[in-house]
Amino acid sequence: MSCTSENFLDGCLLQTEDDERLLSEMESRSISLPTIYKVGEMPVIRWDDTWEDFIDRRGDNIEIMMEEKSRCVFPWVVFDSLPETKTLVKGLYYSQGDRPSCMGHADDFAYRSGVLSSIALGAPLVYSETNPYLLWRLSKNRSERGGQSVAKMAKAANEIGHFSVAQAGKDNTNVSNDFIANEDEPRKMALKHQSAVVWLQSKTAAGIADQIMRYARAGFGVALGNGTAVKGSTIDKNNVQIAVLGGSWSHATSFTTWMKRKGSEYVFWANSHGKLYKKATFKEPFDGCWMTREILERFLAASFDYGMPYCVVPETVFTEVRNLMFDFQIPFPPNF
């Protein structure tokens, strides 16, 4: 299956010395997971033994739930199962259109997927559709020209937060005059939708691939930039739609969930180039497809020039209405 990604603008910038300084500055103020509630804002979380133990235990719980088919944590299935109205929603993932805003969409897709996975695990959270374009624009000092780097996008998600569609509108290719004139109130609300950031910690594609697998298994999204393109998809021996690599780009995407089929592990790759991958077998959105560990490592080979990927640990509003994981069902896809 071929795709038409060449119709979209490249929007992920190569890492500069300024980005390297920014990443170092963010890591210098990272904190260990047990102290996360002692700070007022969402922090940068340190990759240490405590954090590794947390994500592995959370991943173990998800794997058991998926194996026993007690509760599905695929973000798109949770999204479709939520009882809240979605009158303002464009969908879980969607196209960036004619803007070089892929870094904003990659970050946003990782953020919203993490919220949905946490809801599936029983967290009493409100899912709010967010607008990728507005945070991306603010990360660039309100410029709407050119792309953005991984480090600067991570900083904006951590410090500014994500903008609700209910307040800022659902147009992800333009910013409204009303938002420009009345930015203060939406920015206050965005602080309730910040991301804690965890920088991945490896200097090899194999090491980064392992860490992405672990994060996705734990229900957390990862945003990144890279130079290896996905030219289409195909169905593998396990009846899974997997990515076919080929060509190059300067593009940002995200990994948002995990599954195991017949002993093989997969991570779901979410793209912002539209509905190009239409061989889905598990009701997954046509905006992405799966990667095996081997495909993932090859995909990451040209990622280091764009800076280190980051895991998104989302913050959102708590709800007192939903009784944790008992108020609605999250069924598994028919073919799972």
C-alpha positions as CSV (number, residue, x, y, z in Angstrom):
1,M,0.0,0.0,0.0
2,S,1.5,3.3,-1.0
3,C,0.8,6.7,0.6
4,T,1.0,10.3,-0.3
5,S,3.0,11.8,2.5
6,E,4.9,13.9,0.0
7,N,1.9,16.2,-0.1
8,F,2.7,17.4,3.4
9,L,5.2,20.0,4.6
10,D,8.2,18.7,6.6
11,G,8.0,20.3,10.0
12,C,10.5,18.7,12.4
13,L,13.7,20.8,12.8
14,L,17.1,19.3,13.3
15,Q,18.5,19.6,16.7
16,T,20.7,22.7,17.3
17,E,23.1,23.7,20.0
18,D,20.3,25.7,21.5
19,D,18.1,22.7,21.7
20,E,20.9,20.7,23.3
21,R,21.2,23.4,26.0
22,L,17.5,23.4,26.5
23,L,17.4,19.6,26.9
24,S,20.3,19.8,29.4
25,E,18.5,22.6,31.3
26,M,15.3,20.6,31.5
27,E,17.1,17.4,32.7
28,S,19.0,19.4,35.3
29,R,15.7,20.2,37.1
30,S,14.3,16.7,36.7
31,I,12.9,15.1,39.9
32,S,12.4,11.5,41.0
33,L,8.9,10.1,40.8
34,P,8.2,9.9,44.6
35,T,8.6,13.7,44.9
36,I,6.2,14.5,42.0
37,Y,3.5,15.8,44.3
38,K,5.8,18.2,46.1
39,V,6.1,20.6,43.2
40,G,3.3,22.9,41.9
41,E,3.8,22.4,38.2
42,M,4.2,19.3,36.1
43,P,7.8,18.4,36.3
44,V,10.5,16.8,34.2
45,I,10.7,13.3,35.6
46,R,14.1,11.7,36.1
47,W,14.7,8.3,34.5
48,D,15.9,6.3,37.5
49,D,15.2,3.0,39.2
50,T,12.0,4.2,40.8
51,W,10.6,5.3,37.5
52,E,11.7,2.2,35.7
53,D,10.0,0.1,38.4
54,F,6.8,2.1,38.0
55,I,6.5,1.8,34.2
56,D,7.3,-1.9,34.3
57,R,4.7,-2.6,37.0
58,R,2.1,-0.5,35.1
59,G,3.0,-2.3,31.9
60,D,2.6,-5.7,33.6
61,N,-0.9,-4.8,34.7
62,I,-1.8,-3.7,31.2
63,E,-0.4,-6.9,29.7
64,I,-2.5,-9.0,32.1
65,M,-5.6,-7.0,31.3
66,M,-5.0,-7.4,27.6
67,E,-4.2,-11.2,27.8
68,E,-7.3,-11.9,29.9
69,K,-9.4,-9.5,27.8
70,S,-10.7,-7.9,30.9
71,R,-10.3,-4.3,29.6
72,C,-9.0,-2.9,26.4
73,V,-6.5,0.0,26.7
74,F,-6.2,0.9,23.0
75,P,-6.7,4.7,23.0
76,W,-9.2,4.6,20.1
77,V,-11.3,2.0,21.8
78,V,-11.5,4.0,25.0
79,F,-12.2,7.1,23.0
80,D,-15.2,5.4,21.3
81,S,-16.4,3.9,24.6
82,L,-16.5,7.1,26.6
83,P,-20.1,8.2,27.4
84,E,-19.3,11.9,27.1
85,T,-20.6,13.7,24.0
86,K,-18.0,14.4,21.3
87,T,-19.8,17.1,19.3
88,L,-16.7,19.2,19.1
89,V,-14.3,16.4,18.3
90,K,-12.6,15.8,14.9
91,G,-11.4,12.4,15.9
92,L,-8.6,10.9,18.0
93,Y,-5.8,11.5,15.3
94,Y,-6.1,13.5,12.2
95,S,-4.2,15.4,9.5
96,Q,-2.0,18.4,10.0
97,G,-3.3,19.9,6.7
98,D,-1.1,22.3,4.9
99,R,0.9,23.5,7.9
100,P,4.4,22.3,9.1
101,S,2.9,21.6,12.5
102,C,3.7,17.9,12.8
103,M,5.7,18.4,16.0
104,G,2.6,19.9,17.7
105,H,0.4,17.0,16.5
106,A,2.9,14.4,17.6
107,D,3.0,15.8,21.1
108,D,-0.8,16.2,21.2
109,F,-1.5,12.6,20.0
110,A,0.9,11.3,22.7
111,Y,-0.8,13.5,25.3
112,R,-4.4,12.5,24.5
113,S,-3.6,8.8,24.1
114,G,-2.0,8.8,27.6
115,V,-5.1,10.3,29.1
116,L,-7.3,7.7,27.5
117,S,-5.0,4.8,28.6
118,S,-5.1,6.1,32.2
119,I,-8.9,6.3,32.1
120,A,-9.0,2.7,31.0
121,L,-6.8,1.8,34.0
122,G,-9.4,3.4,36.3
123,A,-8.1,7.0,36.8
124,P,-11.1,9.4,37.3
125,L,-10.0,11.8,34.6
126,V,-11.9,14.0,32.1
127,Y,-10.9,13.5,28.5
128,S,-10.8,16.9,26.7
129,E,-10.2,17.2,23.0
130,T,-7.1,19.5,22.6
131,N,-6.0,21.6,19.7
132,P,-2.4,20.8,18.6
133,Y,-2.0,24.0,16.5
134,L,-2.3,26.5,19.3
135,L,0.4,25.1,21.6
136,W,2.7,24.5,18.5
137,R,2.2,28.2,17.5
138,L,3.0,29.4,21.1
139,S,6.1,27.2,21.2
140,K,7.3,29.2,18.2
141,N,6.7,32.6,19.8
142,R,3.4,32.8,17.9
143,S,5.0,32.3,14.5
144,E,3.1,30.1,12.0
145,R,6.0,29.7,9.6
146,G,8.5,26.8,9.6
147,G,8.7,23.8,11.8
148,Q,9.7,23.1,15.4
149,S,12.3,21.1,17.2
150,V,11.6,18.2,19.6
151,A,13.1,20.0,22.6
152,K,11.2,23.2,22.2
153,M,7.9,21.4,21.8
154,A,8.6,19.3,24.9
155,K,9.3,22.5,26.9
156,A,6.0,24.1,25.7
157,A,4.0,21.0,26.6
158,N,5.6,21.0,30.0
159,E,5.3,24.7,30.8
160,I,2.3,26.0,28.9
161,G,0.0,23.0,28.6
162,H,-2.5,21.9,26.0
163,F,-5.5,23.9,24.8
164,S,-9.0,22.6,25.0
165,V,-11.1,22.6,21.8
166,A,-14.0,23.7,23.9
167,Q,-12.2,27.0,24.6
168,A,-10.0,27.4,21.6
169,G,-11.9,25.8,18.7
170,K,-11.2,22.7,16.6
171,D,-9.4,24.3,13.6
172,N,-5.9,22.7,13.7
173,T,-4.5,24.7,10.8
174,N,-5.3,28.2,11.9
175,V,-5.7,30.3,15.0
176,S,-8.9,32.4,15.3
177,N,-8.9,36.2,15.9
178,D,-11.0,35.6,18.9
179,F,-8.3,33.4,20.5
180,I,-5.6,36.0,19.7
181,A,-7.7,38.7,21.3
182,N,-8.6,36.7,24.4
183,E,-5.7,34.4,25.0
184,D,-5.3,34.8,28.7
185,E,-8.2,32.7,29.9
186,P,-7.4,29.7,27.6
187,R,-3.8,29.9,28.8
188,K,-5.0,29.6,32.4
189,M,-7.0,26.5,31.5
190,A,-4.1,25.0,29.5
191,L,-2.1,24.8,32.8
192,K,-4.5,22.1,33.8
193,H,-3.4,20.1,30.7
194,Q,0.4,20.2,31.1
195,S,2.7,17.2,30.5
196,A,5.4,15.9,32.7
197,V,8.3,15.0,30.4
198,V,10.6,12.1,30.6
199,W,13.5,12.2,28.2
200,L,14.5,8.8,26.8
201,Q,18.0,7.7,27.8
202,S,20.0,5.9,25.2
203,K,22.5,6.7,22.4
204,T,21.5,3.8,20.2
205,A,18.4,3.1,18.1
206,A,18.2,-0.3,19.8
207,G,18.1,1.3,23.2
208,I,15.5,3.9,22.2
209,A,13.4,1.1,20.6
210,D,13.4,-0.8,23.9
211,Q,12.4,2.2,25.9
212,I,9.5,3.2,23.5
213,M,8.2,-0.4,23.8
214,R,8.3,-0.1,27.6
215,Y,6.5,3.2,27.6
216,A,3.8,2.1,25.1
217,R,3.3,-1.1,27.1
218,A,2.7,1.1,30.2
219,G,0.1,3.2,28.4
220,F,2.3,6.3,27.8
221,G,2.9,8.0,24.5
222,V,6.3,9.1,23.1
223,A,6.8,12.0,20.7
224,L,9.9,12.2,18.4
225,G,11.4,13.5,15.2
226,N,13.1,11.4,12.6
227,G,14.3,11.1,9.1
228,T,13.2,7.7,8.0
229,A,9.8,7.8,6.2
230,V,6.9,5.3,6.2
231,K,5.9,4.8,2.6
232,G,2.9,2.5,3.3
233,S,1.7,-0.5,5.2
234,T,1.1,-4.2,4.7
235,I,-0.5,-7.1,6.7
236,D,1.9,-9.5,8.4
237,K,1.6,-13.2,9.4
238,N,-0.3,-12.3,12.6
239,N,-2.9,-10.3,10.6
240,V,-1.5,-7.0,11.9
241,Q,-1.2,-3.9,9.7
242,I,2.5,-3.0,9.9
243,A,4.5,-0.1,8.6
244,V,6.6,-0.3,5.4
245,L,9.6,2.0,5.6
246,G,11.1,3.8,2.6
247,G,12.4,7.2,1.7
248,S,13.1,10.1,4.0
249,W,11.5,13.1,5.6
250,S,12.0,15.6,8.4
251,H,8.9,14.7,10.3
252,A,7.5,14.3,13.9
253,T,5.2,11.5,14.9
254,S,4.3,9.5,18.1
255,F,3.9,6.1,19.5
256,T,0.8,5.7,21.5
257,T,0.0,2.1,22.6
258,W,1.2,-1.5,22.6
259,M,0.0,-5.1,22.1
260,K,1.3,-8.6,21.9
261,R,0.1,-11.0,19.2
262,K,1.2,-14.6,19.1
263,G,4.4,-13.8,21.0
264,S,5.3,-10.7,18.9
265,E,5.2,-7.2,20.4
266,Y,4.0,-4.2,18.5
267,V,3.7,-0.5,19.1
268,F,1.2,1.7,17.4
269,W,2.6,4.6,15.4
270,A,0.4,7.7,14.9
271,N,1.0,10.0,12.0
272,S,-0.6,13.4,11.1
273,H,-0.7,12.9,7.3
274,G,-4.3,11.8,7.2
275,K,-6.0,8.5,6.7
276,L,-3.4,6.6,4.6
277,Y,-3.3,3.2,6.4
278,K,-6.6,1.5,5.7
279,K,-5.9,-2.1,6.3
280,A,-6.7,-1.9,10.1
281,T,-7.7,-5.2,11.7
282,F,-8.3,-4.0,15.3
283,K,-10.4,-0.9,14.6
284,E,-7.3,1.2,14.8
285,P,-7.5,4.7,13.2
286,F,-6.4,4.9,9.5
287,D,-3.9,7.6,10.6
288,G,-1.3,5.1,11.6
289,C,-0.2,1.5,11.8
290,W,1.8,-0.9,14.0
291,M,5.6,-1.5,14.1
292,T,7.4,-4.6,15.4
293,R,10.5,-4.2,17.5
294,E,12.6,-4.8,14.4
295,I,10.8,-2.2,12.2
296,L,10.9,0.3,15.1
297,E,14.7,0.1,15.4
298,R,15.1,0.7,11.7
299,F,12.7,3.6,11.9
300,L,14.8,5.2,14.7
301,A,18.1,4.9,12.8
302,A,17.8,8.5,11.5
303,S,16.2,10.0,14.6
304,F,19.2,11.2,16.6
305,D,19.8,14.3,14.5
306,Y,16.5,15.6,15.8
307,G,17.2,15.2,19.5
308,M,16.1,12.8,22.1
309,P,12.5,11.6,22.1
310,Y,10.4,12.2,25.1
311,C,7.6,10.4,27.0
312,V,4.5,12.3,27.8
313,V,2.9,11.8,31.2
314,P,-0.3,13.8,30.9
315,E,-2.1,16.0,33.4
316,T,-5.8,16.7,33.0
317,V,-8.9,17.5,35.1
318,F,-10.3,15.0,37.6
319,T,-13.9,14.0,37.6
320,E,-16.1,13.2,40.6
321,V,-18.9,11.8,38.4
322,R,-17.3,8.7,37.0
323,N,-16.9,5.8,39.4
324,L,-13.4,4.9,38.3
325,M,-13.5,1.9,35.9
326,F,-17.1,0.7,36.5
327,D,-19.3,3.3,34.8
328,F,-18.7,2.2,31.2
329,Q,-17.5,-0.8,29.3
330,I,-14.4,-0.9,27.0
331,P,-14.9,-3.8,24.6
332,F,-12.1,-5.4,22.7
333,P,-12.1,-5.2,18.9
334,P,-13.9,-8.2,17.3
335,N,-10.7,-9.6,15.7
336,F,-8.5,-9.2,18.8
